[in-house]
Amino acid sequence: KRVLEGRHFRWKGGITPIRKKIMASVEYRLWRKSVLERDKKCIWCGSDRNLHADHIKPFAIYPELRFAIDNGRILCFECHKKTNTYGNKVQS
């Protein structure tokens, strides 16, 4: 197949999902850094490896709490996978 107008075949007209834009924002990076500085290690198991900043109340359901430091916690990858909000699990 020939690529038209120099665009990749997956090109969708320059749209970027809102979640990606937010997670690439300065505000999100500051939120993550603040939560990491506060907790320093996984709050469940104490590990200091492969740390993730996790929203206690889900990112998608509570947009007003996306950058609230008290809505964040640090979990290692293994503990983060155990939460009911990790990945695309049903959130309530």
N, C-alpha and C positions, 0 to 999 in steps of 0.2 A: 504493500500500500504506500501510496505517496502521501506525505504529510503536507497538508494545505497550509499556506501562509506561515510556514515555519513553526507551526504549533504542534505540540505532542498530541498523540491520539486520545489522551485522557484529558486534554484541556477542556475546561467547562466555562470558559469566559472570564476567568479571573476571580471566581468566587472562593472564599475561604470560610469554612465553618466558624461560627461565632466562638465556639469553645476553643478552637485553635488560636484565634486572635486574642482572646482573653488570657490564655495560658502563656502567650508570648509577650504579654504586656509588662510594663515596668511595675504596675501595681501588683500583679500576681507574683512576680519575682520578689518584690519586697515582702509580700505576705509570707511566701515560702521561707525566705531568709529569716524573718522575725520568728516564725514558729520553730524553725530549726535552732536558732540561737536560744530560745526559751527552753526547749525540751532536751536538746543535745543528743539524745539517743532514743531508741524505741521505748515508748512508755509502757508497753506490754511485757516485753521480754528483756529489755535492757541492752540489746545489741546496738553497736555503733556502726554497723555495716549496711550498705544498700538501703539507705533511709529514704522514705517517702513522706511528703507532707500530705496529710489526709484531712479532708473536710469531715467534721463530725456530723453536721447536718448537710445532706447532699448538695453538691455544687449546682446541679440542674434544677432542683426543687426549691432551693432557697437562694435566689440570685442576690438578695439583699445582704446575705452573710458571706459572700464569696471572698471578701477581703477582711473579714473580722478575725482578728488574731485568736480570740477565744473560741472560734469555731474550727480551729485547726489543732492537729496533733501530729506528732512524728511517730511513724511506725516503720519497722523494717519491712522489706518486701514480703517475707513469709507471713508476718502478722497482718499486713495490709490485705493480702489475698483472703484472709479469713473473715474480713468485714463484710457486712451485707451491702456495702456501697461500692465495692471494688469492681472495676470494669463495667460491663453492661448488665449487671444483675438488676433485677427488678428492685426499684427503690420506693420506699413508702415512708 
